[in-house]
Amino acid sequence: QLQLVESGGGSVQPGGSLRLSCVASGFSFSHYDMRWYRQAPGKERVRIATISSASIIYNYEDSVTGRFTISRDNAKNTAYLQMNSLKPEDTAVYYCQARRGPSEYWGQGTQVTVSS
């Protein structure tokens, strides 16, 4: 069964860290670029990080550059998002996406709340 399952979300104080995981199954994970998106309440879903299938190309949205790091382990069919120096404005539902050409798959999302 094809699926992406995110985990690692939760509540954290400003300045804290979280590591999100996205475990893939049912498709050739290593052939897909992986992306992390987030959607804050009342706002559109925004792509914040991308890693190519062979971990050669990385891309970050400006607001997370220098604080977030995307990575992947193709042997474990897993993508990660390390989030440091979290801010209240990082509060959102975070989604992972696998994409190859016209094919794309989404996870169900994991909530991240940054609050004191």
matplotlib code that plots the C-alpha trace (Angstrom):
import matplotlib.pyplot as plt

x = [0.0, 1.4, 1.7, 3.8, 3.6, 4.9, 5.8, 7.7, 5.5, 4.4, 4.5, 7.8, 8.9, 10.4, 14.1, 13.5, 14.0, 12.0, 12.9, 10.1, 10.2, 8.4, 8.4, 7.5, 6.1, 4.6, 6.8, 10.4, 11.3, 14.9, 13.7, 11.6, 12.4, 11.2, 9.6, 8.3, 5.4, 3.6, 0.2, -0.6, -4.2, -6.0, -3.0, -2.0, 0.3, 3.8, 6.8, 9.7, 12.3, 13.3, 15.9, 16.5, 16.4, 20.2, 20.5, 22.4, 20.1, 18.7, 16.4, 14.9, 12.2, 13.8, 12.0, 13.6, 17.0, 19.7, 17.3, 15.8, 17.7, 16.2, 17.8, 16.9, 18.0, 17.1, 18.0, 15.3, 12.8, 12.7, 13.0, 13.7, 13.2, 15.4, 14.0, 16.1, 15.5, 11.8, 9.6, 5.9, 5.4, 6.6, 3.4, 1.6, 0.7, 3.8, 3.4, 5.9, 5.5, 7.2, 7.4, 8.7, 7.5, 3.7, 3.5, 3.2, 2.2, 1.3, 1.4, -1.4, 0.5, 1.8, 1.1, 3.9, 3.1, 5.6, 4.5, 5.7]
y = [0.0, 3.4, 5.8, 8.5, 8.8, 11.8, 11.8, 13.9, 16.9, 18.3, 21.3, 23.2, 26.5, 29.2, 28.4, 24.7, 21.9, 19.1, 16.5, 15.4, 12.0, 10.9, 7.1, 6.0, 2.6, 1.2, 3.0, 3.5, 6.1, 6.6, 7.7, 10.5, 14.1, 14.8, 18.0, 19.4, 21.8, 23.6, 25.1, 27.6, 28.3, 30.3, 30.3, 28.4, 25.4, 26.5, 24.5, 25.0, 22.4, 20.1, 17.4, 15.6, 11.8, 11.5, 14.2, 16.4, 19.4, 21.2, 24.1, 26.1, 28.8, 32.0, 32.0, 28.6, 28.9, 28.4, 26.9, 23.9, 21.0, 18.5, 15.1, 11.6, 8.0, 6.0, 2.7, 3.5, 5.0, 8.0, 11.8, 14.1, 17.7, 19.0, 22.2, 24.3, 27.8, 27.4, 30.5, 30.9, 31.7, 28.1, 26.8, 24.9, 21.4, 20.0, 17.7, 15.6, 15.1, 12.7, 13.8, 12.4, 14.1, 14.2, 11.7, 13.0, 11.5, 13.3, 12.4, 13.1, 15.9, 16.4, 19.4, 21.6, 24.2, 26.7, 28.6, 29.8]
z = [0.0, -1.0, 1.8, 3.5, 7.3, 9.1, 12.8, 15.3, 15.6, 18.9, 21.1, 21.9, 23.3, 21.2, 20.5, 20.8, 18.2, 16.7, 14.1, 11.7, 10.0, 6.9, 6.2, 2.8, 1.6, -1.6, -4.1, -5.1, -2.5, -3.8, -7.2, -5.8, -4.8, -1.3, -0.1, 3.2, 3.2, 6.0, 6.3, 9.1, 10.1, 7.5, 5.2, 2.0, 2.1, 1.4, 0.3, 2.7, 1.9, -1.0, -1.4, -4.6, -5.0, -4.7, -2.0, -4.4, -4.6, -1.6, -1.5, 1.4, 1.7, 3.0, 6.4, 7.4, 5.8, 8.4, 10.9, 9.2, 7.5, 5.2, 4.8, 3.7, 4.2, 1.1, 2.8, 5.4, 2.9, 5.2, 4.9, 7.8, 8.7, 11.5, 12.9, 15.2, 16.7, 16.3, 16.4, 17.1, 13.4, 12.6, 14.1, 11.3, 10.1, 8.3, 5.3, 3.4, -0.3, -2.7, -6.3, -9.5, -12.7, -12.6, -9.8, -6.3, -2.9, 0.3, 3.9, 6.4, 8.2, 11.7, 13.9, 15.2, 17.8, 19.0, 22.1, 25.4]

ax = plt.figure().add_subplot(projection="3d")
ax.plot(x, y, z, "-o")
ax.set_aspect("equal")
plt.show()
